[in-house]
Amino acid sequence: MSNNESDDIYDEQRAEHIAEQLGITYEELASTAYEIKEVTINDDTVIKTYVEFKPESPDDVLNKIEGLENFCVDIDPFEFGTAED
């Protein structure tokens, strides 16, 4: 398996995990434009992870996401390693 294939599998697993946390399907998440962002403290310790959706994301999907405010919603940090693992 190439590194690109491994990265693709990791990205898909990560997106499925995020969709589950948000209460939407993987397909619904895939229809949006979003970024995963982290807030860190001095030693690069992650203290908060959140999803920031782009305004052009479909309203019908965004309306399903509980806790969404200003196109952002907090999520639990990922429960699995990096793509390189």
RALINZI-V136350 format. One record per pair of residues at least 24 apart in sequence whose C-alpha atoms are under 10 Angstrom apart, sorted by the first residue. I is the first residue (numbers start at 0). GAP is how many residues later the second one is. Records with the same first field share a line. If there is no record, write none. Layout:
# RALINZI-V136350
I->GAP  GAP
This chain:
# RALINZI-V136350
2->80  81
3->79
5->77  78  79
6->75  76  77
7->75
8->74
9->70  71  72  73  74  75
10->71  72
12->67
13->64  65  66  68  69
16->59  61  62  63
17->32  33  57  58  59  60
18->46
20->44  45  53  54  55
21->29  40  42  43  44  45  46  51  52  53
22->41  42  43
23->37  38  40  41  42
24->36
27->29  30  32  33  34  36
28->24  28  29  32  33
29->27
30->26  27  30
31->24  25  26  27  29  30
32->24  25
33->37  38
34->37
35->36  37  38  39
36->35  37  38
37->36  39
45->31
46->30
47->26  27  28  29
48->24  25  26  27  28  29
49->24  25  26  27
50->24
